[in-house]
Structure formats: structure tokens, C-alpha cells
Amino acid sequence: MPYHVPNRALVILILGSLATISPFAIDMYLPAFPQVAEGLHTNTAKISLSIASYFAGLAAGQFIYGPLLDRFGRKPPLYFGLTLFAVASFLCMRSKTVEWLVAMRFLQALGGCSAQVASMAMVRDFFPVQDTAKIISLLILILGASPLLAPTFGGFISTHFGWQYVFAILAVVALANLAILYWYLPEGHKPDRNVSLHPVPIIRNFIEVLKEPQFTVFTLSGSFAFSGLLVYVAGSPIIFMEVFHVSASTFSLIFAGLAVGFIGSNQVNVLLLRKYSSAQIFKASLLVECPIALLFFVGIHYGWFGLTATLILLFIILSSLGLAFPNAAALALVPFDHNIGSASAMLGLLQIGISGLAAASIGIFNSHDMLPVTVILASTSWIGLAIFWAGKRKISSLRFVEEKGATPIGH
């Protein structure tokens, strides 16, 4: 049963603040890519590998924090993770080579991962299952501060003080969250000493999570669809600053404007849940994302689209992702009454792992045009749709307490 929440709004704000740590770590230094590349004597495509290494750290951290959050409660692992994030942020400031930056970003992500996994698990700790998708949508409203504010703020900091100070700000953000967590957030999950920290039981527990068809189908299909967001984030400096030659300040405005699609559709999702099921909304979002992503690829390949058309198509894709993400996550986690931390960790592992590999391929291509971004966007979206269509038949009974008037997805 969910823990009684004495102040619902405060808990949502704290969970949202924790959830913003990794997005801020990704978004804040995007406008500084050319400056970082110049300072480390490399190019922006190579610097994008530091985003990929952050995603890799997030994926690896899922194995660490899932069992820890179930064994020791939510707060002690968060204390450790936020401290590690702050230390790694200061080490990023000392980067002299791109290899050091990539390595320290991995370490930074290992710390930041604690906040991501814990915030998702605590949604189930504090709120009833029928509110899961709605609460996740509210968290993403708070997450909207990242793409709206982080690139602009990061661009200002890097321009006036140097890119290194972006990481100093990230360290301060982590320490501030640590203080808020200590003083204001209740512990919503009692430590469970029965949860083993030995590798074999941990792996066995993750395998049990993967045996749940509803979890596997919605996690995998949602993760491939969600890849579009991280591919866009990693490729956005190349698209706008190298292909269309916009300034750092204009890039920040474009990034914020496109974020409105992702954030706005999340809030539309709250309204749609009054009439439609999470599964129906997720299905519809895939049916929008896939053809638009394919059109984007074909148009870029044949040179049909300029900056305006690119912005419109990306806005539609990001809007569809804003509907897909909270519903896929809610549907994946709902079958679990125990080991929510491990289920949340596996969700994050697959989501970030798949998305991170997709985003990393941009740096591997070492390309200075948009074609690799559009190829990856189209491929991941269609793979997500294929997994959904093939896998939904394996779900004998969709387990989700929907809003009044909603119906389960048909088979």
C-alpha cells in the first residue's frame, strides 16, 4: 500500500526536483559544445560521446541502486548517489582531454542515476496505482524546467565564465537536492533486509521482473520510442549549430521551444487519461511518431526540408514522445507490488541503455550532417511499434487500474 502523503504537492515537487538532475546534466552544456570542443582540441561529434557515456553510466547504475533502494530504503542510497554526482561534477571541471571528460561523465551519471531510479520508485511508494501515469506526467511538467532553462542558463554561464563552471553549478544543484531530501522528504519505503545484495539473487530478481510480459512489452517498445528524445538531444547541436549555423543563444531558444511539445503533450496526457486508457494513448502516440520520423528521414535524404520544416517535424515527434513516455512507464511498473525498486531499475536500465546506444551512434558516425540523426530516429520508432504489435498478444490480461471510462487495449 502507498505511504500516506502528508503534503502531496511538496512530495511531487521534491520528486520532480530529483528527476531533473540528470536532464540538467545533459542539457546545460549543449550550447557550450563548440567551446568545449575547442578547449579540448577536438570536434563536437567527439564531445557528443560524453553524452553517450552519461547514458551508459545511467544504465549501469540501475543494477546498483535497484537492490539498494529496496534493501536500505530510498534515502541512504540517494545520499550516496548525490554526493558522488557532486564530486564527479567537480572532476569534470578539471578535464584536459575528451577522454577524461567522457570518463568523468560516466562517473557523474553513476551518482545521478540514484535520483532517477528513486524518484520513479517513490511514485509507487507515495501514490496509488491508478494515479501513476498522472503523477509521472506532473513530474515531467517539472522536468520541463530542464530543456526550458538549462540550455539558456548553461549558455550564459559558459559564455561569461567558461564551460567548466557549468559543472560547478551542477554540483551545487546536487548538494541542494541532498539538503532538501534530508530535511523535507519522508521515507516512504521501509528497509527490507530480506532483499539480498549478493549478485546471484539480484540477477534472479531482475530475471523475474523480465518474465512479466506486460513489463517487457511496454518497457522495450517504450524504450525504443523514447530513444527519439535522447537521439534528438545528442544530435541537436549538430542539427542546429553545424547544419543550420544558428548561434548559441538561438539554439537555446529553439531547444526550449521544441521542449514545449514534449512538456505540453505530457499535460494533455493528464486530460486524456480521464477518457482513454494508458495503453490506448501509448498506441496512438506510436502511430503518430513512426510515419513522421520516416517522413523526416526521407525528406532530409532528398533535401526537401529547411529549418522551418525541421522544427515542425521535430515538434510533432517530441509531442508524441511526451504522450508515450509516462504511459509506457506506468504500464510497465503496475504489475509489481514488491521489489518496485528493482523493477524501476530494470525499466531505467533498458530505457537508458537502448536510448544511450542509439544516441552514441551519432558520435560513432562522426558526421556533420543530419542524416544519421534521422536514420536513427526512424529506425528506433518503427522497432518500438513492431515490439508493441508483436508483444501485446502475449499479455493475457492488461493489469492497470484505469481512470473511469477507460478500457484495456484490444487484442
C-alpha positions in Angstrom: 0.0 0.0 0.0 1.3 3.5 -0.7 2.7 5.5 2.1 0.3 8.2 3.5 1.5 11.5 2.0 1.0 14.5 4.4 1.8 17.1 1.7 1.1 15.7 -1.8 2.3 18.8 -3.7 5.5 19.1 -1.8 6.4 15.4 -2.4 5.7 15.8 -6.2 7.9 18.9 -6.2 10.8 17.1 -4.4 10.5 14.0 -6.7 10.4 16.3 -9.7 13.5 18.1 -8.5 15.3 14.8 -8.1 14.2 13.7 -11.5 15.7 16.9 -13.1 19.3 16.2 -12.0 20.3 14.0 -14.9 18.4 16.1 -17.6 20.1 19.2 -16.3 23.4 17.4 -16.5 22.7 16.5 -20.1 21.1 19.8 -21.3 23.1 22.5 -19.6 26.3 22.2 -21.6 24.8 21.5 -25.0 25.2 25.2 -26.1 28.8 25.0 -25.0 29.7 22.1 -27.3 31.8 24.2 -29.7 33.6 25.9 -26.7 34.2 22.5 -25.0 35.5 21.0 -28.3 37.8 24.0 -28.8 39.1 23.8 -25.3 39.8 20.0 -25.5 41.1 20.2 -29.1 38.5 18.0 -30.7 35.2 18.3 -32.6 31.5 18.4 -31.5 30.8 14.9 -32.7 33.5 13.6 -30.3 32.1 15.7 -27.5 28.7 14.1 -28.0 30.4 10.8 -26.8 30.3 12.5 -23.3 26.5 12.4 -23.6 26.7 8.7 -24.6 28.9 7.9 -21.7 26.5 9.6 -19.3 23.7 7.4 -20.7 26.0 4.4 -20.2 26.5 5.4 -16.6 22.8 5.8 -16.1 22.2 2.3 -17.4 25.0 0.7 -15.3 23.7 2.5 -12.2 20.3 0.8 -12.4 21.9 -2.5 -11.3 23.4 -0.8 -8.3 20.5 1.3 -7.0 17.6 -1.0 -7.7 18.5 -3.6 -4.9 20.0 -0.9 -2.7 16.7 1.1 -2.7 14.7 -2.0 -1.7 17.2 -3.1 0.9 18.1 0.1 2.7 15.1 2.3 1.9 15.1 5.2 -0.5 17.1 7.9 1.3 20.5 6.4 2.2 21.3 5.3 -1.5 20.2 8.8 -2.5 22.6 10.4 -0.1 25.5 8.4 -1.6 24.5 9.0 -5.2 24.0 12.7 -4.9 27.4 13.1 -3.2 29.1 11.1 -5.9 27.4 13.2 -8.6 28.7 16.4 -6.9 32.3 15.1 -6.7 32.2 13.8 -10.3 30.9 17.2 -11.4 34.0 18.9 -9.9 36.2 16.4 -11.6 34.6 17.2 -15.0 35.7 20.8 -14.5 39.3 19.5 -14.5 39.0 17.9 -17.9 42.1 18.4 -20.1 41.2 15.8 -22.7 37.9 14.5 -24.2 38.7 11.0 -22.9 38.8 12.3 -19.3 35.6 14.2 -19.8 33.9 11.1 -21.1 35.1 9.0 -18.2 34.1 11.6 -15.6 30.7 11.9 -17.2 30.2 8.2 -16.7 31.1 8.6 -13.0 28.8 11.6 -12.7 25.9 9.5 -14.2 26.5 6.7 -11.7 25.7 9.2 -9.0 22.9 10.9 -10.8 21.2 7.6 -11.5 20.2 7.3 -7.9 17.9 10.2 -8.2 16.3 8.9 -11.4 15.6 5.4 -10.1 14.5 6.6 -6.7 12.1 9.3 -8.0 10.4 6.7 -10.2 10.2 4.1 -7.4 8.8 6.7 -5.0 5.9 7.5 -7.2 4.6 4.0 -6.4 5.6 4.5 -2.7 3.6 7.6 -2.1 0.7 7.4 -4.6 -1.9 4.8 -5.6 -1.5 2.8 -8.7 -4.4 4.5 -10.6 -2.5 7.8 -10.3 0.8 6.5 -11.6 0.6 7.9 -15.2 -0.9 11.1 -13.9 1.9 11.7 -11.3 4.6 10.9 -13.9 3.0 13.5 -16.2 3.2 16.0 -13.4 6.8 15.1 -12.8 7.6 15.7 -16.4 5.9 19.1 -16.1 8.6 19.9 -13.5 11.2 18.2 -15.8 10.2 20.8 -18.3 12.4 23.2 -16.4 15.4 21.4 -17.8 15.0 22.0 -21.6 13.4 25.3 -21.0 16.0 26.7 -18.6 19.1 24.6 -18.7 20.5 25.3 -22.2 19.9 29.1 -21.8 21.4 29.1 -18.3 24.3 26.9 -19.4 25.0 29.0 -22.4 25.1 32.2 -20.3 27.4 30.5 -17.7 29.8 29.1 -20.4 29.9 32.4 -22.3 30.7 34.6 -19.3 32.6 32.3 -17.0 33.7 29.3 -19.2 32.2 25.9 -19.8 33.9 24.4 -16.7 31.5 26.4 -14.4 28.5 24.6 -15.9 29.7 21.6 -13.9 30.2 23.7 -10.8 26.5 24.7 -11.0 25.5 21.0 -11.4 27.4 20.1 -8.2 25.6 22.9 -6.3 22.2 21.6 -7.7 23.0 18.1 -6.4 24.0 19.3 -3.0 20.9 21.5 -2.7 18.7 18.4 -3.6 20.6 16.4 -0.9 19.7 19.0 1.7 16.0 19.2 0.6 15.8 15.4 0.6 17.3 15.2 4.2 15.0 17.8 5.7 11.7 17.6 3.9 11.1 14.2 2.2 9.7 11.4 4.3 11.0 7.8 3.9 8.2 6.1 2.0 9.7 2.6 1.9 10.8 0.7 5.0 14.2 -1.1 4.5 13.7 -4.7 3.6 16.5 -6.8 5.0 15.2 -9.8 3.0 16.4 -8.2 -0.2 19.8 -9.8 -0.9 22.8 -7.8 -2.2 24.6 -10.9 -3.5 24.9 -11.0 -7.3 23.1 -14.2 -7.9 19.8 -13.3 -6.1 20.0 -9.8 -7.6 20.2 -11.2 -11.1 17.5 -13.7 -10.3 15.3 -10.9 -9.1 15.9 -9.0 -12.4 15.1 -12.1 -14.4 11.8 -12.4 -12.5 11.0 -8.9 -13.5 11.7 -9.6 -17.1 9.4 -12.6 -17.0 6.4 -10.4 -16.6 5.1 -9.9 -20.2 3.4 -6.6 -19.5 6.7 -5.2 -18.2 8.8 -6.5 -21.0 6.5 -5.4 -23.8 5.9 -1.8 -22.6 9.5 -1.3 -21.4 11.0 -2.4 -24.7 8.6 -0.7 -27.0 8.6 2.4 -24.9 12.4 2.4 -24.7 12.8 2.3 -28.4 10.2 5.0 -28.9 11.8 7.1 -26.1 15.2 6.8 -27.9 14.0 9.5 -30.2 14.2 12.1 -27.4 17.8 11.3 -26.5 18.9 11.0 -30.1 17.4 14.4 -30.6 19.2 15.8 -27.6 22.6 14.3 -28.6 22.1 15.4 -32.3 20.6 18.9 -31.7 24.0 20.8 -31.6 24.9 19.2 -35.0 21.4 19.9 -36.5 21.1 23.5 -35.5 24.7 24.8 -34.8 26.6 23.0 -37.6 23.9 22.4 -40.3 21.8 25.5 -39.9 24.6 27.6 -38.3 22.4 29.2 -35.6 24.1 31.0 -32.7 24.3 29.5 -29.1 21.6 31.9 -27.9 19.3 31.0 -30.8 20.0 27.3 -30.2 18.9 27.7 -26.6 15.6 29.3 -27.8 15.0 26.6 -30.3 15.7 23.9 -27.8 13.3 25.5 -25.3 10.6 25.9 -28.0 10.7 22.3 -29.0 10.6 21.3 -25.4 7.1 22.8 -25.2 5.9 20.0 -27.4 7.2 17.3 -25.1 6.1 19.1 -21.9 2.7 20.2 -23.3 1.7 16.7 -24.5 2.5 15.4 -21.1 0.0 17.7 -19.6 -2.5 16.8 -22.3 -2.0 13.2 -21.2 -3.4 14.0 -17.8 -6.6 15.1 -19.5 -6.7 12.2 -22.0 -6.4 9.7 -19.1 -9.9 10.8 -18.0 -11.4 9.2 -21.1 -8.8 6.8 -22.6 -6.6 4.1 -21.1 -2.8 4.4 -20.9 -2.4 1.6 -23.4 -4.7 3.4 -25.9 -2.8 6.6 -25.6 0.6 4.8 -26.0 -0.6 3.1 -29.1 -1.8 6.3 -30.7 1.5 8.1 -29.9 3.4 5.4 -31.7 1.1 5.6 -34.7 2.0 9.4 -34.9 5.7 9.1 -34.2 6.6 6.4 -36.7 5.3 7.9 -40.0 6.5 11.4 -39.1 10.0 10.0 -38.3 10.1 8.2 -41.6 9.0 11.3 -43.5 11.7 13.2 -41.7 14.4 10.8 -42.8 13.2 10.7 -46.4 12.9 14.5 -46.6 16.4 15.0 -45.3 17.8 12.4 -47.6 16.3 14.1 -50.6 17.0 17.6 -49.4 13.3 18.6 -49.1 13.4 20.3 -45.7 14.9 23.5 -44.4 15.0 24.9 -40.9 11.2 25.6 -40.6 10.1 22.1 -41.8 12.7 20.5 -39.5 11.4 22.4 -36.5 7.8 21.4 -37.3 8.6 17.7 -37.7 10.7 17.6 -34.6 7.9 19.3 -32.6 5.5 16.6 -33.7 7.9 13.8 -32.9 8.7 15.2 -29.4 5.0 15.8 -28.7 4.2 12.1 -29.5 7.1 11.1 -27.2 5.5 13.2 -24.4 2.5 11.0 -24.6 4.3 7.7 -25.0 6.8 8.0 -22.1 4.6 8.3 -19.0 2.1 5.7 -20.2 4.7 3.1 -21.1 6.4 3.6 -17.7 3.2 3.3 -15.8 2.1 0.2 -17.6 5.5 -1.4 -17.2 5.6 -0.9 -13.4 2.0 -1.6 -12.4 2.2 -5.4 -12.2 4.7 -5.2 -9.2 3.6 -4.8 -5.6 7.0 -5.8 -4.2 10.6 -5.1 -5.4 9.4 -1.8 -7.0 13.0 -0.5 -6.8 14.3 -3.4 -8.8 11.5 -3.1 -11.4 12.1 0.6 -11.7 15.8 0.0 -12.1 15.3 -2.6 -14.9 12.9 -0.1 -16.6 15.6 2.6 -16.4 18.4 0.2 -17.5 16.6 -0.9 -20.6 15.3 2.6 -21.4 18.6 4.4 -20.9 20.7 1.5 -22.3 18.7 1.3 -25.5 18.4 5.1 -25.9 22.1 5.6 -25.0 23.3 3.2 -27.6 21.1 5.0 -30.2 22.5 8.4 -29.1 26.1 7.1 -29.1 25.8 6.0 -32.7 25.7 9.7 -33.7 29.2 10.2 -32.3 30.4 7.0 -33.9 29.3 8.2 -37.3 31.4 11.3 -36.7 29.1 13.1 -39.1 28.5 16.8 -39.6 25.1 16.4 -41.2 21.6 15.4 -40.1 21.2 12.1 -42.0 22.5 9.8 -39.1 20.1 11.5 -36.7 17.1 11.0 -39.0 18.1 7.4 -39.7 18.3 6.5 -36.0 15.0 8.4 -35.2 13.1 6.5 -37.9 14.7 3.1 -37.0 14.0 3.2 -33.3 10.4 4.4 -33.6 9.5 1.6 -36.0 11.3 -1.0 -33.9 9.2 0.2 -30.9 6.0 -0.1 -32.9 6.9 -3.6 -34.1 7.7 -4.8 -30.5 4.3 -3.4 -29.3 2.3 -5.1 -32.0 4.1 -8.4 -31.6 4.2 -8.4 -27.8 0.7 -7.2 -26.9 -0.7 -10.7 -27.8 1.5 -12.2 -25.0 -0.3 -10.1 -22.4 -3.2 -12.2 -21.3 -4.8 -9.5 -19.1 -3.6 -6.0 -19.1 -3.1 -5.0 -15.4 -3.8 -1.4 -14.9 -6.4 0.4 -12.8 -7.5 2.9 -15.3 -9.5 6.1 -14.9 -13.2 5.9 -15.1 -14.4 5.3 -18.7 -11.1 3.8 -19.9 -10.9 0.3 -21.4 -8.0 -2.0 -21.8 -6.3 -2.3 -25.1 -7.9 -4.8 -27.5 -6.1 -7.9 -28.8 
